[in-house]
Amino acid sequence: MKRLTLFALAITLIATVFAAKTPYQAVLQHSRIRGRARGPNVCAMQKIPGTDKKYFTNCKQWYHRKICGKPTEVTYECCPGYEKVIGEKGCPAALPLVNIYKTLGVIGATTTKMYSERANLQEEIEGPGSFTFFAPSNEAWAALPTEILDALVSNVNIELLNALHYHMINKRLTSDDLKHGALFPSMYQDFDVHIQHYSNGVVTVNCARLVKTDQHATNGIVHVVDRVITAITNNVNSLIDTDDDLDTLRTAVAAAGLTSLLENEGSYTIFAPTNEAFEKIPPETLTRILGDPVALKDLLNYHILKNLHCSESIVAGTPLETLQGTVLEVGCDGEEMTINGKAIVTQRDKIGTNGVIHYVNELLIPDSAKTLLELVEESVVTTASRLFKDAGLTDHLIGSEAVTLLAPLNDAFKDKSLAMTPDMKKLLRNHILKEKFSSKSLYHGQELETLGGLKLRVFVFRNSLCIENACIAAHDKNGRYANMFIVDQILAPPMGTVMDVLKADDRFSTLVGAIQRAGLSELLNKKGTYTFFAPTNAAFNAMPRADLNKLMNPKELANLLRYHIGEEFLVSGAVTSHTRVTPLTGDKLENHSNMVPVVETDLMATNGVVHAVDVIIKPLRNKMNLNIFLATLQMISSRRS
């Protein structure tokens, strides 16, 4: 029965959301459903404790019970247009339908009602007509700076009347009519008011949030807003031009050729760095960016969102696209607006005719405006960063050279000698590719040349992209001139064939002799893509004497060794729980109950890769399974990442 009830509730929620005309109506209807147990026309709202902020709730917010990262408490109130009746459950009665002046009193906007009387607006909003009144709440009036409020009410009431007329539109507009991006001429010199209707149900007028909507009156409709709005007459470029705190930004905008963009029609959000923000940047970095038109344009476009976002529209972290092409994580933490998790917004919602400005006290520098050295130093590859500098490779990291850096994760250096020997310097040079690559452009079998003159191979697996043994572990970092791939291992370039690798390692001396007796030397020297799970001397020494005697037969020995050789190339970083390798015998791979230890992975060869194992694999019912190794390889790979 309980399941049926939950199912019915889910169906009701889905049906009401799809039936809703607008995002605001969707959250209102969801709030009605959550509040209906309290009686008719009751809406559940989420309130941030310690503030007056309340929100109708969508399904996600209802279950998270957080707004701007802060826990909320659920309150129950009459839905818009309804009121309580003493002795009855819920809110069964519709609010009385009276003129706008009286409606202001009914819905609690008493300060707006008082100022309407003082400004001689009462007669107009009591009389005939069809108006929309965006009425500031009592708290909105109280939040106005004293000097602004005094100026409004002391100038023979004309300024106050003008201000109130700017909150009015000469026709009735319900919340359904308030479409995203709409402009409506106000009753003050036809200056437009700017409407935003966001997908999360928040509706704003000039960035003031509608907190009580659709309060119908005989001569119009009232929407209560959370701040007093002012007329918008300038575009965002003019706002920047006239603010001394944005002097450096103004110079940068002109140098980047973005002045016309900020003057023309649009609907942008600008995170405007103050002079202080520019001063925090190291002088050499700032000089470099300001002197580079491409980097400067990327920098500024990274501060501009494609769409207008008032601060009140942000109730949780949201990735928003910039004109630069990447995204900023715009969110909030209580009363603070955040960018990429940092509370750096110092002033919000300065509205222009073509956008909104939020002031920030830190410069947002995109990767595309950074040098390779800056990308490395600001990333998680701190060990690699230090080693590249110690190796004398800094010039390749700070210049305009088009290269790609392969930067191993810190864990890749564990248990490795970090002494800056000639061999280490040579190895690090081979972590820098001669061209600027994107991982999306790499293909299987491609060869990439390094500064050290080596040719590195690209291997494309189902879930991994690897350069030799090093698999890419994070998204590309695309700098101004050069890119960086973060990889899971230090590169181990191939030094010869599989047979060469085995001969060069004393651990495989018994195996090398066995390969020669079995007549497989030619196979392991010729071109191919083999994966050899190579038994060490310890593996052979652990074999029972009877089994060793059987290996005196070259044919038996060859068959056994072939069970250790996969016909496809596989490095440890590409192994997943579903990876399969077919041995040279072609038998089907099946599960095996035992785990076989892999003592070292990814010994790279020109015709394959060697993984050292301490156990001899034996065929099971004429079929061979290498999953025992793959499971171990996967664990090793997981520990590295």
N, C-alpha and C positions, 0 to 999 in steps of 0.2 A: 504493500500500500504506500509505504514511504517513497519507494522508487517511482511509482506512478505519479505521486504528487510532485516530485522533483522534475520528472519528465514533462508534466503539464506546465510547470513554471517555466521550464526552458523553452517550450514551444510558445508560450505566451510572450516571453521576452523577445524571442526571434521575430514573432509576428508583429509586435508593436514597433520594434526597431525598423523593420522593413516598411511598415505603414507610415512611419514618421516622415514629414516633409523635409525637415532640415536637421542638421546635427543638434541644434539646440532642442528641437522637439524630441529627438531621440533620447537625449539624457533626461529631459523632463518626464517622458513616459517611463523610462527605467526607474526614475525616482518615485513615480506614482506607484509602480508595481511593488517596489520595496517598502512603500509606506502604507499599502492598502490594508494591512492587518490592523492598522490603527483607526480605520474608518474611511469613509468616502472622502476623496479629494485631499488626502494627506500625502505629502511628499517627504521622502527621506533625503536628508542633506548631510554632507560631510563638512564639519566645522574644524578649523585649525584652532586648538586650545590656545588661549591667551590672545587671540585676535578676534576681529569681527568678521573674518572671511568665512563664507559659507559657499558651498558648491553643490549644484545638482550633480549626481554621480552617474558615471557609466559603469558597465559591468566590471571592467578591469580595476577601476579605482575602488569599487565596492569591496572587492576581495583583497586588494592590497591595503586598503584603509590608510593610504598616505597621499598627501598633497605636498609637493615640493619637498619630498623626503621626510616630512614630519607626520607623525601619527595623527589621525583624525578621530573625532568622536562623532557618532551619528546623532543627529537631531531630527525631530519630526515637526514639520510646520504645514500650515495650510498651503496648498498649491496656489499659484497665481490666480487671482480672481475669486477666491473663496474665503469664508471666515467661519469661525466656530459658533455654535449655538449652545447656550448653557443647558446642561443636562443631556446633551446628545453626543454621540460618538463621532469623532472625526471633524470634518469641516463641511457640513451639509448645505450651508447657505452661500449663495452667490453674494459678492459684495454689492452694495447698492449702486445702481447706475445713476451717477450724478455728473455734474459738469467737472471739468478738469480742476478748477480751483478747489472744489470740495473733495475731489478724489485725492488730491495731494495730502489732505488731512487724514483721509480714510486709510491710506497706505503708509502713513508715518513720515512723509517728506515734509515735515512741518516747517523747517527752516526755509525751504524753497517757497512754501506757501506764504510765509511771513515776508520774504523779500519780494515776492510777486505783488503783494499788497503795497509795500513801500515803494516799488518802482512804478506804481500805477498800471500794473499789468492785470490786476484782478478782473477788471471789467471785461477785458479782451478774452480771458480764458474762462469767464463765466458765460459769455455770450455765444451767439451762433458761430458755427465754423466747423472745421474738421482738421484738428491739429494733432501733431505728434510732439510730445514734450519729453525730452530726456532730462529728467529731474534729478539734480544732485541729492544724494542722501544727506541727512543731518551731519554724519561723520565727514562727508566730503567737504562741506562748508567749513567745518571746524578745522580741517587739515590745511586750509588755505593760509599762507603766510599773512600775518596781521597787516602788513603794509599793503598787500594786494587787496585784501578784503576792505580795508579802510578806504582805499582809492575807489573801489566800486560803489560803496554806499554813501560817499560824501560829496560826490560831484553832481548835485542837484538831481540825483537819481538817474541821469541819462546813461551813465556808464553801466549802472546796474541793469537798466532796461535793455541796453544793447547786449549785455552778457546773457541775460535770460532769453532774449529773442534768438541768440545764436544756438540756444538749446532747443529751439522749436523749428518744426517743419510744417509747412502749410498744407498738409494732407495727412490722413491716417495711415500709419505704417505699423503693421503687426510684426512680430519677430520673424514670421515667414517671409515678409517683404524685405528684411534686412539681409540682403545677399552679400556674400564676400566680395570686397572690393568696390561696393556700390558707393556712389556720391549722391548726396541730396542737398539742394540749396536750402540754406537756413533762412529764417525770417530776419536775419541781420545782414542787410546789404547783399543777400543771396550768396554769401560765403558758404562754400560747401562744408558739410560734415562728412567724415570718412568712416565708412562702415567696414568692419571685418567680422566675418562669421566663420570661425575655425572648426576644423573637423572634430575637435574634442567637445564641441558644444558651447564654447565660450564665444560671446558676442561682444564686440567693443564699438564704441563711437569715439573717434579721436583718441583711441587707446584707453578710454574709460570703460570699465566692464559693466555690462547690464546686470544688476543684481536682483531686480524685480522687474519682470517683463509683463507686457500685455495686460495692463490695468486699464480696462475699458472705461470710457466716460461718454456722456451724451454728445459731447462735441469733440471727440477725438480719443486719444489713447496716451497713457503715461508709461514710460519705462524709467525705472530708478537706476541711476548710474553711480559709480563709486568715487567719482571725482568731478570737479568743476572743469569744463572744457573751455578752450579759448579758440578764437578764430585762427585759421591756418591761411597764411598769405604768401609764404616764401617756400621755394624749393630747398632741398637738403643742401645743395651747394651754397646757397645764400646763407643758410644757417651756419655752415662751416666758415664761410668768409667773414662773418661778423662776430665770431667768438675768439677772443684772444687766447683761450686755452687750447685752441686747435691751430695755432700758427704753423707749426711744423707740418701738420696734416695738410693744410691748405697748400703749402709749397710743394709737398709730395704729389698731391692730386694734380696740380698743374703740370709738374714735370712728367708725370705718367700719361698725360693726355686724357684724363678721365673727367675733366671739367664738364664737357658737353653731356656725358652720360648722366652726371648728377644734376644737370639742369633740365634735361628732357623728361618727358612723361615716363612714369614707371611706378613701381611699388616695391621699393627696396628696404632692406634693413641694414643699417650701417653701424658697425661697432667702431666708433671713432676713437682712435688712440689720442690721448691728450699729449701736450708737450712733455709732461712727466714720463709718459710711457716711452717716448722716443729717447729720452735722456737715460733711461735704464739700460739701453742697449750699448754694448762695447763700441767705442767710437770707430774702430776699424771696420766692424761689421756694418754699422750704420752708413759709414762713408761708402763702403762697397755696394750696398744695396741702392742707396740714393744715386750712385753714379752708374747704375746698370738699369736701363729702361725696362728690360724684360723682367728682371727680378723685382723691380719696384712695382710694376704693374701687377705681377702675381701677388706680391705682398698686400697691396691695397685691395685687390679683388677678393683676397682671402678674408677681408674684413666686411665684405658686402654679401648679404644673403639675397637669393633670387626673389624672395617674396617678403612681404611686410609682416613682421612679427612683433606685436606689442608685448610688453613684459607680462601683462595679465593673461596672455594666451598660453604661457608656459607653466604647466603644472607638474611636469616630470621631464627628465632628460630626453631630448629628441635630436636625432641627427638631421641637420638642415644643410642643404646644398648651397655653396658659395659660388660667386661668379668665377672664381679661380678654378672650379671644377671638383674640388674635394668638399668634405663636409666638416662642419663644426658641431660639436655636441653642446647644444644650448639647453640649459636646465635651470633649476632653482634649488636653493637650500634655505628653507624657511622664507624669510623676507629678501634674501639675496638672490640676484640673478647670476647664473654661473655660465662660463664658457669652458668647455673641455674640463669640467669639474672644478674650475677655479673661480672664486668670487671676486672678479676683477671689474665688474660693472659699477661705476661710481654715480652715474646719473642715467635715468631711463626715460624713454618715451618723449623725446623732443620731436614733434611731428612737423613734417614738411608736406608740401603738396604732392610730392612723389616718393615719400618714404618716411621712415622713422630712424632717429639716431639714438643709440645708447653709447654713453661715454665709457671707455675702458682705460685703466691705468697701466696696462701691460700691452706691449706690441705682440701681435699674433704673427709669427713668421712661418709660412708654409715650407714644407720640404723643398718645393720647387725654387725657393729663393735662397737655399742654403748650399754651402760648400760641402764636399764629401766629408771633410774633417768635422764639420758641425753635425752632420747626420750621425757620424760614428760616435762622437762624444755625447750626444744627447740620447743615444739608444742604450740597449741593455748589454751591448758587447764591449764592456769596459776593459776586459783583458786584451782583446784584439786591438782596441783603440791604443792602449799603451804600447803594445808590441810594434804596431805599424809606425808609431812615432820613434820608438827606440831604434827601429831598423833604418831610420833615415829616409822614410818614404813620405814625409809630410808634404813635400812639394807636389806630389801626385794627388794629394788630398785637398789642397787649397787652391789649386790653379784652375784654369779653364779647359783642362785636358778631358776629353770624352773617354771615360773609363767606367768599368763596373767593378766594385769591390765585393769580394766574397768574405764576409766577416763571420767567423765561427762564434757560436755562443760560448759564454764563459765556461760551461760544463765541459766543453770539448777540450779544454786545456788541463783538466784535472789529471793528476799523475803524469803530467808531461814536463819535461825540462824546459824552462822558459829562458835559459841563457841565450844571449844574443850572439850566437856563433855564426860563422859564414853560412853554414847549412840552414840555420833558422832564417837568416836574411834572404837567402835564395828561395826558401819555401814561402815566405811572406810575399815576395815579389810575384810568385805564381798564384797568389790570391787576388791579383789585380788583372782584370781582363782589358785588352787594348781598346775595346769599343764600349759604348754606352748601350746596354741591352735592357730590354724589358723581359721579365720572366714569361709574359704572355706570348712573346715572339719566338721563344726557344722551341726547338723541335728535336725529336729523337734522332740520334746519330749526328747531330750538328757538332762541329769542332770549334772551340773558342780559344783564341791565342792569348797567352798571358804576357805580362811585361818581361817575364823570365824566359820567354821564347818557347814555352811548352804549348802543346795542343791538348786541350781538355775536352772530353766527350760529354755530351748531354744525353741523359737517359730519362725517358718519360714513362712513368708507371701509372697505374690506375689512380692512385691517390698521392703520388709523390712526383716531384720534379727534381732530378739530381744532376749535379755536375761531378763526374767521377763518383767518389763515395760520399760526397757532401750534398745532402738534400736541403732544399730551401725550406726554412722553418717559419717564415713570416712573410707578410706582404712586402713587396718592393718598397724601398725608400728611394724616391726619385728626386734627385737634387737638381741644382741649376745646370750644371754641366755633366755631372756623373751620377750614377745610380749605385745602390747598395743592396745586395742580397744577404740576408742573415741565414747562415747555414748551420746544420746541426753537428758538423764534424770539421776537423782540420783536414784540408785536402791531402790525399795520398796519391799523387800521380803515379801512373803505371811505370814500372822500371824494366819491364820485359814481359815475356809470355808467362802463362801459368807455370810451365815447367821451369822457367828461369826463377820465378818467385819461390818455388819449392826448393830448388837447388841452393838458393841463397840463404835459406833458413835452416839451421842445424836441427831444429825440432822435427823436420820432415825427412831426415836422412834415410830412415827405414822405408818411408813411403816412396821416395825417389827410386830406391832400389827395386821396390815392388812394381812400380810403373814400368821400369825398364824391362823387368822379367816378363811382364804381361804384354809388352809390345805396344804400350799406349803413349810412348814419348812423342811420336810424330803427331798424334791427335792433339796433345796438349801444347804443341809448338805451333800448330797451324792456326789460321784465322778462324775466329769463332766468338761466341758469347757464352762461355761456360760459367757455371757456378759450381765450384769444387768445395765440398765439405771434407776437408783434408785431415785424415787421422794423423795425429802426432806420433812420435816414437812411443810415448806413454800408452797410447791406444793399442799399439801392436804388442807392447810388453805385457799388457793386461789380458791378452787373449790366452785361452787355455791351449796347452801344447797340442792337443788333438786338432783344434781348429787351425793352428799355425801350420801343422803338417799338410792339411788340405790345400793350403795356399801354395804349396810347392808345384802344383799343377797350374801352368800358365793360363789355361782357359778358365779354371775356377777363379784364379786370382783376378783376371780381367773382368769377369762377371761381377765379382765383389766390388772392384774399384768403380765400375760403371754405375753401381748403385749410389755412389757418393757424388756423382757428377750430374748436375742439372743441365739441360740443354738451353736454358734461358738465363740471361744475366740478371742477378738480383743482389742488391746491396741491402744492408741491414735497415737503413732508413726507409726502405720501400715496403717492408714487411708489415702486413696487417693480419688480423685474425682469420682472414679468408684467402690469404695468399697460397697459391699452389705452384709446385715446381715438378716438372716431369723429368725423371732420370733418363739417361741415355738409352736405357732399355725400353723406354716408352710405356712402362707399366703405369697404371692408374695410381694416383696418390690416395692413401687412406689414412684414417686416424691411427695413432699409436699411443699407447697408454703411458709410456715412459718419457721423461724429459732427458735429453742428451745435452750435456754442457758444451757450449761454444766458448772456447777460451780466448779467441781473438777473431774479430770480424774485419771484413773489407780490406784484405790484402790485394791491392789492385794490380791487374795485369792487362796487357794490350789485347788479349783475347778472352778476358773473363775476370773473375774475382774469386779469391780463396778465403774460406772461413775455416779456421782451425778448430778441430774437435778432438776430444779425448777418449772417444769410444768408436769402435768399429761398428758400422751399420750392417746388419744382416737382413737378407730378404725374409719377408714373412708370407708364407703360403704363395711363393712365387710372385709376390707383388711387393713393391717397395714404397715406403712412405717417408718423405723428408719433412713432414709437418713437425716432427720432434725437434728438428733444427729450427724451423721457422718460428715456432713458439718461443724458443730461447732467443733467437735473433730479435723478435718483437720486444721481448722484455729488455734486452740490451738497448734497443733503440728508444724505448720509453724512458729508461733511466737517463739517457743522454738528453732527451728533450724536456 
